[in-house]
């Protein structure tokens, strides 16, 4: 929505870094891990983890993947804002965006905070709306392109262990995967339609919504956003192909880095993991599938549930006795750093905004 530059916006951001916002998802996640480790951890399997230099090397590679992911999201932000921000400013803003995702249910994500923080950086309303909505279109496009390619190469086994044929997809995992994917495609297509094909239809819809009585307090913002969508659509449509290719390229590298981190974590902790191309492609594809299946979890950042589901997706590669430990390492690299970084970066960012 259109965002006003006022102290209420800063207050809402400060609310997001309250200690409870960080402690609650941390306790949920670590509590789930602790319980599962109590039930499942096998000390014999644990003793099989190789402590040689190669293990440390794979873990460092997993960490590097998340650094690369962050860098390419920052590059995407610079591309889509026509370099309105410097590289380090973009890195800072992506920390805030990711922190918002980490403390919100996965079904909500950090897009609302993204609208707010970009508006505070004095981007126009139209450009702010364009950046956030086009980011969602690009993210959806990545999965729409990559998942069918992976399915053609690997078949149904990319979804879960033991799934050998298309008919096996009509179970809990398969149906959840297909349903969530269709929802993702639907809202991605809706945003694409609103930005590139018929922005006036989106404008009319938002104006209609603004007339609903119980949304009266949002009437002004909804009407402004309706106008911004039309302006942002014209701007995006005027961009050369190079702009769209750069934005999609940065999006693809960021997502692939995220999922490749799982490959390196498993290589580090499971000595019997196959290093062949097919095995590694299956592990990578399961990472994408797991993301889709868990896209609408109700807990902050999927805390607790993501750790619980992780072992099931990779049960043919990770022994049950250390599955929870592997999930914990994965979350320590991919999730908890953003809780810490957000708590450090956001108050400093708000002070700079207030100074301006």
C-alpha positions as CSV (number, residue, x, y, z in Angstrom):
1,X,0.0,0.0,0.0
2,X,1.0,3.6,-0.3
3,X,3.1,4.5,2.8
4,X,3.2,7.8,4.6
5,X,6.5,9.1,5.8
6,X,5.7,9.6,9.5
7,X,6.7,8.6,13.0
8,X,4.0,5.9,13.0
9,X,5.9,4.1,10.3
10,X,9.1,4.2,12.4
11,X,7.2,3.0,15.4
12,X,5.9,0.0,13.5
13,X,9.4,-0.9,12.5
14,X,10.6,-0.5,16.1
15,X,7.8,-2.8,17.2
16,X,9.1,-5.4,14.8
17,X,12.5,-5.6,16.7
18,X,11.0,-5.9,20.2
19,X,12.7,-8.7,22.1
20,X,9.6,-10.8,22.0
21,X,9.6,-10.8,18.2
22,X,13.1,-12.4,18.2
23,X,12.7,-14.6,21.3
24,X,9.4,-16.3,20.2
25,X,10.5,-17.7,16.9
26,X,13.9,-18.7,18.4
27,X,12.2,-20.5,21.3
28,X,9.8,-22.2,18.9
29,X,12.5,-23.4,16.6
30,X,15.0,-24.5,19.3
31,X,12.2,-26.1,21.3
32,X,11.2,-28.2,18.4
33,X,14.8,-29.1,17.6
34,X,15.5,-30.0,21.3
35,X,12.4,-32.3,21.5
36,X,13.2,-34.0,18.2
37,X,16.9,-34.5,19.2
38,X,15.7,-36.0,22.5
39,X,13.5,-38.4,20.5
40,X,15.7,-39.2,17.5
41,X,19.4,-38.3,18.1
42,X,21.6,-41.4,17.6
43,X,25.0,-41.0,19.2
44,X,26.4,-43.8,17.1
45,X,25.3,-41.9,13.9
46,X,26.7,-38.7,15.5
47,X,30.1,-40.4,15.9
48,X,30.2,-41.1,12.2
49,X,30.3,-37.4,11.3
50,X,33.8,-36.8,9.9
51,X,35.5,-33.9,11.7
52,X,38.2,-33.5,9.0
53,X,39.0,-30.3,7.1
54,X,36.5,-31.3,4.3
55,X,33.6,-31.1,6.7
56,X,34.5,-27.6,7.7
57,X,35.1,-26.7,4.1
58,X,31.5,-27.9,3.1
59,X,30.0,-25.9,6.0
60,X,31.9,-22.8,4.9
61,X,30.6,-23.4,1.4
62,X,27.1,-23.5,2.8
63,X,27.7,-20.2,4.6
64,X,29.1,-18.7,1.4
65,X,25.9,-19.6,-0.4
66,X,23.9,-17.4,1.9
67,X,26.4,-14.6,1.5
68,X,26.0,-14.9,-2.2
69,X,22.2,-15.0,-1.8
70,X,22.3,-11.8,0.1
71,X,24.6,-10.1,-2.3
72,X,22.4,-11.0,-5.3
73,X,19.2,-9.9,-3.6
74,X,21.0,-6.6,-3.0
75,X,22.0,-6.4,-6.7
76,X,18.4,-7.1,-7.7
77,X,17.2,-4.2,-5.5
78,X,19.8,-1.9,-7.1
79,X,18.7,-3.0,-10.6
80,X,15.0,-2.5,-9.9
81,X,15.5,0.9,-8.2
82,X,17.7,2.1,-11.1
83,X,20.6,2.3,-8.7
84,X,18.8,4.6,-6.3
85,X,20.8,3.0,-3.5
86,X,24.5,2.2,-3.2
87,X,25.6,-1.4,-2.8
88,X,26.0,-1.2,1.0
89,X,22.7,0.6,1.5
90,X,21.1,-2.2,-0.6
91,X,22.7,-4.8,1.6
92,X,21.3,-3.0,4.7
93,X,17.8,-2.9,3.3
94,X,17.8,-6.6,2.4
95,X,18.8,-7.4,6.0
96,X,15.6,-5.5,7.1
97,X,13.5,-7.2,4.5
98,X,14.8,-10.7,5.5
99,X,14.4,-9.9,9.2
100,X,10.7,-9.1,8.5
101,X,10.3,-12.4,6.8
102,X,12.0,-14.2,9.7
103,X,9.6,-12.8,12.3
104,X,6.4,-13.1,10.1
105,X,4.5,-16.3,9.2
106,X,5.8,-17.6,5.9
107,X,2.3,-16.9,4.4
108,X,2.8,-13.2,5.2
109,X,6.5,-12.7,4.4
110,X,8.3,-9.3,4.5
111,X,6.6,-7.5,1.6
112,X,4.7,-5.2,3.9
113,X,7.8,-4.0,5.7
114,X,9.6,-3.8,2.3
115,X,6.9,-1.3,1.2
116,X,7.5,0.7,4.4
117,X,11.2,0.8,4.4
118,X,11.5,1.7,0.7
119,X,9.0,4.5,1.2
120,X,11.2,5.8,4.1
121,X,14.1,5.9,1.8
122,X,12.2,8.5,-0.2
123,X,11.4,6.3,-3.2
124,X,8.3,7.4,-5.0
125,X,5.1,5.5,-4.2
126,X,5.0,4.2,-7.8
127,X,8.6,2.9,-7.7
128,X,8.1,1.4,-4.3
129,X,5.0,-0.5,-5.4
130,X,6.8,-1.6,-8.6
131,X,9.8,-3.0,-6.8
132,X,7.8,-5.0,-4.3
133,X,5.2,-6.4,-6.7
134,X,7.8,-7.1,-9.4
135,X,10.0,-8.9,-6.8
136,X,7.1,-11.2,-6.1
137,X,6.5,-11.8,-9.9
138,X,10.2,-12.6,-10.3
139,X,10.3,-15.0,-7.4
140,X,7.3,-16.8,-8.7
141,X,8.7,-16.9,-12.2
142,X,11.9,-18.6,-10.9
143,X,9.8,-21.6,-9.5
144,X,7.5,-21.7,-12.5
145,X,10.6,-22.1,-14.8
146,X,12.9,-24.3,-12.6
147,X,10.4,-26.8,-11.1
148,X,9.1,-28.2,-14.5
149,X,12.7,-28.5,-15.7
150,X,13.7,-30.4,-12.6
151,X,10.6,-32.6,-12.9
152,X,11.5,-33.4,-16.6
153,X,15.0,-34.4,-15.5
154,X,14.3,-36.3,-12.3
155,X,10.6,-37.2,-12.3
156,X,8.4,-37.4,-9.1
157,X,11.3,-38.4,-6.9
158,X,12.2,-34.6,-6.7
159,X,9.2,-34.2,-4.4
160,X,9.8,-36.7,-1.6
161,X,11.7,-40.0,-1.0
162,X,10.0,-43.0,-2.5
163,X,7.9,-41.1,-5.0
164,X,8.7,-42.9,-8.2
165,X,5.8,-42.1,-10.6
166,X,3.4,-39.2,-11.3
167,X,0.6,-41.3,-9.8
168,X,2.4,-41.2,-6.4
169,X,2.0,-37.4,-6.3
170,X,-1.6,-37.8,-5.1
171,X,-0.7,-38.1,-1.5
172,X,-0.3,-35.5,1.3
173,X,3.1,-34.2,0.1
174,X,2.3,-34.3,-3.5
175,X,-1.2,-32.6,-3.2
176,X,0.2,-30.0,-0.8
177,X,3.1,-29.3,-3.3
178,X,0.7,-29.0,-6.3
179,X,-1.8,-26.9,-4.4
180,X,0.7,-24.4,-3.0
181,X,2.4,-24.2,-6.4
182,X,-0.9,-23.4,-8.1
183,X,-1.6,-20.6,-5.5
184,X,1.9,-19.2,-6.1
185,X,1.3,-19.2,-9.8
186,X,-2.1,-17.6,-9.4
187,X,-0.9,-14.6,-7.4
188,X,2.2,-14.3,-9.5
189,X,0.1,-14.2,-12.6
190,X,-2.3,-11.7,-10.9
191,X,0.6,-9.3,-10.1
192,X,2.0,-9.8,-13.6
193,X,-1.4,-9.1,-15.1
194,X,-1.8,-6.0,-13.0
195,X,1.7,-4.7,-13.8
196,X,2.2,-5.5,-17.5
197,X,-1.2,-6.3,-19.1
198,X,-4.1,-4.4,-17.5
199,X,-3.0,-2.0,-14.7
200,X,-6.3,-0.1,-15.1
201,X,-8.2,-3.3,-14.0
202,X,-6.0,-3.4,-10.9
203,X,-6.7,0.3,-10.3
204,X,-10.4,-0.2,-10.6
205,X,-10.3,-3.2,-8.2
206,X,-8.4,-1.2,-5.6
207,X,-10.7,1.8,-5.9
208,X,-13.7,-0.6,-5.4
209,X,-12.0,-2.1,-2.3
210,X,-11.5,1.4,-0.9
211,X,-15.3,1.9,-0.8
212,X,-15.8,-1.0,1.6
213,X,-17.0,0.5,4.9
214,X,-14.8,-1.4,7.3
215,X,-11.7,-0.4,5.2
216,X,-12.5,3.3,5.5
217,X,-9.3,4.1,7.4
218,X,-7.3,2.7,4.5
219,X,-9.3,4.6,1.9
220,X,-6.7,7.3,1.1
221,X,-3.8,4.8,0.9
222,X,-5.8,2.4,-1.3
223,X,-6.7,5.1,-3.7
224,X,-3.1,6.4,-3.8
225,X,-1.8,2.8,-4.4
226,X,-4.3,2.4,-7.3
227,X,-2.7,5.4,-9.0
228,X,0.8,4.2,-8.2
229,X,0.1,0.8,-9.9
230,X,-0.7,2.5,-13.2
231,X,2.4,4.7,-13.0
232,X,4.7,1.8,-12.0
233,X,3.2,-0.3,-14.8
234,X,4.1,2.3,-17.4
235,X,7.7,2.6,-15.9
236,X,8.2,-1.2,-16.0
237,X,6.9,-1.6,-19.5
238,X,9.3,1.1,-20.7
239,X,12.3,-0.8,-19.4
240,X,14.6,-2.5,-21.9
241,X,15.0,-6.3,-21.9
242,X,18.4,-5.9,-20.3
243,X,16.6,-4.6,-17.1
244,X,14.3,-7.6,-16.9
245,X,17.1,-10.1,-17.7
246,X,19.3,-8.6,-15.0
247,X,16.5,-8.7,-12.4
248,X,15.6,-12.3,-13.2
249,X,19.2,-13.4,-13.3
250,X,19.9,-11.9,-9.9
251,X,16.7,-13.5,-8.6
252,X,17.7,-16.9,-9.9
253,X,21.3,-16.8,-8.5
254,X,19.8,-15.8,-5.1
255,X,17.3,-18.7,-5.0
256,X,19.8,-21.3,-6.3
257,X,22.4,-20.2,-3.7
258,X,19.8,-20.8,-1.0
259,X,19.0,-24.3,-2.0
260,X,22.6,-25.3,-2.8
261,X,23.5,-24.5,0.8
262,X,21.4,-27.6,1.8
263,X,23.6,-29.7,-0.6
264,X,26.8,-28.5,1.2
265,X,25.4,-29.1,4.7
266,X,24.4,-32.6,3.9
267,X,27.8,-33.3,2.2
268,X,29.5,-31.9,5.4
269,X,27.5,-34.0,7.9
270,X,26.6,-37.2,6.1
271,X,29.8,-39.0,4.9
272,X,27.9,-41.5,2.7
273,X,26.2,-38.8,0.6
274,X,26.6,-39.5,-3.1
275,X,28.5,-36.8,-4.9
276,X,27.2,-37.8,-8.3
277,X,25.3,-35.2,-10.4
278,X,21.9,-36.9,-10.1
279,X,22.1,-37.3,-6.3
280,X,23.1,-33.7,-5.9
281,X,20.4,-32.5,-8.3
282,X,17.8,-34.5,-6.3
283,X,18.9,-32.9,-3.0
284,X,18.8,-29.5,-4.7
285,X,15.3,-30.1,-6.1
286,X,14.0,-31.3,-2.7
287,X,15.1,-28.0,-1.3
288,X,12.9,-26.2,-3.9
289,X,10.0,-28.5,-3.3
290,X,10.4,-28.1,0.5
291,X,10.2,-24.4,0.1
292,X,7.0,-24.6,-1.9
293,X,5.4,-27.1,0.6
294,X,6.3,-24.9,3.6
295,X,5.4,-21.6,1.9
296,X,2.3,-21.0,4.1
297,X,3.4,-22.1,7.5
298,X,1.7,-20.2,10.4
299,X,4.7,-19.8,12.7
300,X,7.3,-16.9,12.4
301,X,9.7,-17.8,9.6
302,X,8.2,-21.4,9.7
303,X,10.0,-21.8,13.1
304,X,9.6,-25.3,14.5
305,X,7.6,-26.7,11.6
306,X,10.5,-26.2,9.1
307,X,12.9,-28.0,11.3
308,X,10.4,-30.8,11.9
309,X,9.6,-31.3,8.2
310,X,13.3,-31.0,7.0
311,X,14.3,-34.6,7.8
312,X,11.3,-36.1,5.9
313,X,12.3,-34.4,2.7
314,X,15.8,-35.9,2.8
315,X,15.3,-39.1,4.7
316,X,16.9,-41.1,1.9
317,X,20.1,-39.0,2.3
318,X,20.2,-38.2,6.0
319,X,20.0,-41.0,8.7
320,X,17.1,-40.4,11.1
321,X,19.5,-40.3,14.0
322,X,21.1,-37.0,12.9
323,X,18.3,-35.5,10.8
324,X,17.4,-33.0,13.5
325,X,21.1,-32.0,13.9
326,X,21.4,-31.4,10.2
327,X,18.2,-29.3,10.3
328,X,19.5,-27.3,13.2
329,X,22.8,-26.5,11.3
330,X,20.7,-25.5,8.3
331,X,18.6,-23.1,10.3
332,X,21.7,-21.7,12.2
333,X,23.1,-20.7,8.8
334,X,19.9,-19.7,7.0
335,X,17.5,-18.3,9.6
336,X,18.9,-17.2,12.9
337,X,21.5,-14.9,11.6
338,X,18.8,-12.6,10.2
339,X,17.1,-12.4,13.6
340,X,20.4,-11.2,15.1
341,X,21.4,-8.9,12.2
342,X,17.9,-7.3,12.1
343,X,18.0,-6.5,15.8
344,X,21.4,-4.7,15.2
345,X,20.6,-3.0,11.8
346,X,17.0,-1.8,12.2
347,X,17.5,0.5,15.2
348,X,20.5,2.1,13.6
349,X,18.7,2.5,10.3
350,X,15.7,4.1,12.0
351,X,18.1,6.6,13.7
352,X,19.5,7.6,10.3
353,X,16.0,8.0,8.9
354,X,15.0,10.2,11.8
355,X,18.1,12.3,11.4
356,X,17.3,12.9,7.7
